[in-house]
């Protein structure tokens, strides 16, 4: 099974961010959270990783058995829920 590293960029007042965290926690999917609230550097990293500043920003890196990496990025949770679910499960 491929190894997955998940990083999410969130904002505490963003309902989509909170829904994504619930989804990942309920599915026992480990992730690294970056709160972009008061850090221009973190917002810049979000923009670099996803192409915009929409939260939640989701970056999923997978590594197959041969070590080849693939990176998937999503902006927003509700609009991408089906794709995220398929990628993670």
GULUM-612497 format. One record per residue (C-alpha): x, y, z. Coordinates in pm, 1 decimal, m for minus. Layout:
          X          Y          Z
          X          Y          Z
...
% end
This chain:
          X          Y          Z
        0.0        0.0        0.0
      138.4      346.0      m86.0
      266.3      564.1      194.5
       70.8      892.0      230.0
      176.1     1220.4      386.8
     m107.1     1469.1      434.8
      m70.2     1836.9      512.6
     m371.8     2062.1      554.2
     m375.7     2440.9      571.3
     m661.3     2563.9      787.9
     m824.0     2869.8      941.6
    m1016.6     2831.1     1270.4
    m1326.8     3019.1     1147.9
    m1344.8     2830.0      816.8
    m1630.0     2576.1      829.6
    m1475.3     2374.8      545.5
    m1148.6     2348.2      743.8
    m1334.4     2217.6     1047.5
    m1531.8     1968.1      836.0
    m1208.3     1838.3      681.0
    m1047.3     1789.3     1023.0
    m1355.4     1597.2     1143.6
    m1348.5     1378.4      830.1
     m979.2     1295.5      874.2
    m1009.5     1235.5     1249.5
    m1316.9     1013.9     1216.4
    m1136.1      808.9      952.2
     m825.4      795.0     1172.7
     m621.1      948.4      890.9
     m300.8     1107.0     1025.7
     m227.7     1459.0      903.2
      m15.7     1763.9      973.5
     m213.4     2085.3     1027.5
      m84.3     2433.1      946.2
     m298.6     2719.6     1082.4
     m258.1     3016.5      846.3
     m441.9     3264.2     1070.3
     m168.2     3502.0     1175.8
      127.8     3409.1      959.4
      197.6     3565.6      621.7
      471.9     3305.8      573.7
      221.7     3021.8      619.8
      m27.6     3186.4      381.2
      252.8     3220.1      125.9
      333.6     2850.4      170.0
      m35.8     2766.1      117.3
      m34.2     2970.9     m203.8
      289.7     2805.2     m317.6
      156.0     2454.8     m248.8
     m198.3     2493.5     m387.3
     m186.0     2795.9     m618.2
     m417.7     3011.2     m403.8
     m501.4     3110.7      m45.9
     m828.4     2917.0      m10.5
     m864.9     2714.8      309.6
     m856.8     2437.4      362.8
     m566.5     2366.0      136.1
     m489.8     1995.6      115.3
     m162.0     1844.0       m1.8
     m138.2     1465.7      m26.5
      195.6     1311.5     m114.4
      197.5      943.3     m194.8
      501.1      724.6     m233.4
      466.7      387.2     m401.9
      665.0       70.9     m327.8
      934.5      177.0     m574.7
      981.8      516.8     m407.9
      814.1      723.3     m678.7
      634.9     1027.8     m533.7
      309.4     1180.2     m651.9
      162.1     1503.1     m517.6
     m209.7     1586.7     m520.4
     m340.0     1926.2     m410.9
     m692.2     2046.2     m341.6
     m841.2     2384.6     m252.0
    m1150.5     2356.0      m37.4
    m1300.4     2043.8      113.4
    m1670.7     2029.2       18.3
    m1604.0     2076.3     m354.2
    m1336.7     1802.7     m349.7
    m1475.8     1562.8      m88.6
    m1527.7     1269.8     m327.8
    m1179.6     1297.9     m479.0
    m1016.7     1330.7     m136.5
    m1208.0     1030.2       m3.0
    m1103.9      813.0     m300.5
     m741.1      920.9     m269.6
     m719.7      847.1      102.8
     m913.7      519.1      115.6
% end
